[in-house]
Amino acid sequence: MFNQSQTIELAAGANGSGGGGLVGLILPLVLMFAIFYFLLIRPQQKKQKTRTSMLSALKKGDKVVTIGGLHGTIMEITDDIVVLRVNDVTKLTFDRGSISHAISSSSGESEKSS
């Protein structure tokens, strides 16, 4: 079938065509990193940026929801502490980072005036 010289020539030809081995290894890694960046890292950075801007924009009188689901109105606010009024007599102290989101009161006021 094949003699020994033909086998050596076939093996030499196969090694010669694999000259792009380093590019063949690096290209999939670069593509995977790009996919992870655009699908995971970049959206998470945008979400973190909007959360940070929301937390820095909080002010006294804003209605908020904590991570635990507690609804309240901000009575006092400092750099890292928020005091929420839950009802007429109950005030609770939270870390500023435990605020999940602010509730827009403009939609509630427009419904009441109708």
C-alpha distance (Angstrom), angle and dihedral (degrees) to the residues before:
residue distance angle dihedral
M1 . . .
F2 3.81 . .
N3 3.72 122.2 .
Q4 3.77 122.2 -146.2
S5 3.85 96.4 -97.2
Q6 3.80 92.2 53.5
T7 3.83 90.5 51.1
I8 3.82 91.4 52.0
E9 3.82 91.5 49.2
L10 3.82 91.3 50.7
A11 3.81 91.3 49.5
A12 3.81 91.9 47.9
G13 3.80 91.0 49.4
A14 3.81 91.5 51.7
N15 3.83 92.4 51.6
G16 3.79 91.8 47.9
S17 3.81 93.7 55.6
G18 3.85 92.2 53.2
G19 3.82 93.7 71.6
G20 3.84 92.9 121.6
G21 3.80 93.2 61.8
L22 3.81 95.3 122.8
V23 3.80 92.6 49.3
G24 3.79 89.1 46.2
L25 3.80 89.5 56.9
I26 3.81 99.1 42.4
L27 3.81 99.0 42.8
P28 3.84 96.0 64.8
L29 3.82 90.5 47.7
V30 3.79 91.4 51.5
L31 3.80 90.8 47.7
M32 3.82 91.7 49.6
F33 3.81 91.3 49.8
A34 3.82 90.7 49.5
I35 3.81 91.2 50.3
F36 3.81 92.0 48.4
Y37 3.80 90.5 47.6
F38 3.79 95.8 52.0
L39 3.81 96.9 38.2
L40 3.82 102.0 37.8
I41 3.80 117.1 8.4
R42 3.81 101.8 42.5
P43 3.84 96.7 47.7
Q44 3.81 90.1 47.5
Q45 3.82 90.7 51.9
K46 3.81 90.7 50.7
K47 3.80 91.3 48.9
Q48 3.82 91.4 49.0
K49 3.81 90.9 48.9
T50 3.81 93.0 52.3
R51 3.82 91.0 46.7
T52 3.81 91.9 50.5
S53 3.80 91.4 49.2
M54 3.83 90.6 48.3
L55 3.81 91.7 51.0
S56 3.80 92.5 48.0
A57 3.83 91.3 49.3
L58 3.82 94.2 55.8
K59 3.79 115.0 118.3
K60 3.78 139.6 174.9
G61 3.81 111.9 -68.3
D62 3.81 96.6 27.8
K63 3.79 116.5 134.4
V64 3.80 111.4 -130.2
V65 3.79 142.8 173.4
T66 3.80 120.4 -137.5
I67 3.78 125.3 -139.3
G68 3.80 88.0 -101.2
G69 3.81 91.7 55.8
L70 3.81 98.5 -104.4
H71 3.81 113.8 148.3
G72 3.77 119.3 -148.3
T73 3.80 149.0 138.0
I74 3.80 121.5 -106.2
M75 3.81 110.7 -112.6
E76 3.82 99.3 169.0
I77 3.78 130.9 10.4
T78 3.82 133.1 -173.3
D79 3.79 132.8 167.4
D80 3.80 93.6 -74.7
I81 3.84 108.0 4.3
V82 3.81 129.8 71.7
V83 3.82 124.0 -171.4
L84 3.80 111.9 -154.6
R85 3.79 126.9 -162.4
V86 3.78 106.9 -143.1
N87 3.80 97.1 178.0
D88 3.81 135.0 -14.4
V89 3.81 95.6 -66.0
T90 3.83 106.6 19.9
K91 3.79 120.5 89.1
L92 3.80 120.4 176.8
T93 3.80 128.4 -168.5
F94 3.80 119.3 -137.2
D95 3.75 138.5 173.1
R96 3.80 111.2 -102.2
G97 3.82 90.7 -122.2
S98 3.80 91.1 59.7
I99 3.80 91.3 71.4
S100 3.79 108.4 106.9
H101 3.79 100.7 -171.3
A102 3.78 143.5 -29.6
I103 3.78 120.8 -110.2
S104 3.79 115.2 -131.9
S105 3.78 107.5 -128.0
S106 3.82 94.4 -168.0
S107 3.83 92.4 82.9
G108 3.80 91.1 50.3
E109 3.81 92.9 49.4
S110 3.81 92.6 50.3
E111 3.82 90.4 52.8
K112 3.81 91.9 50.7
S113 3.81 93.5 50.8
S114 3.84 91.8 52.3
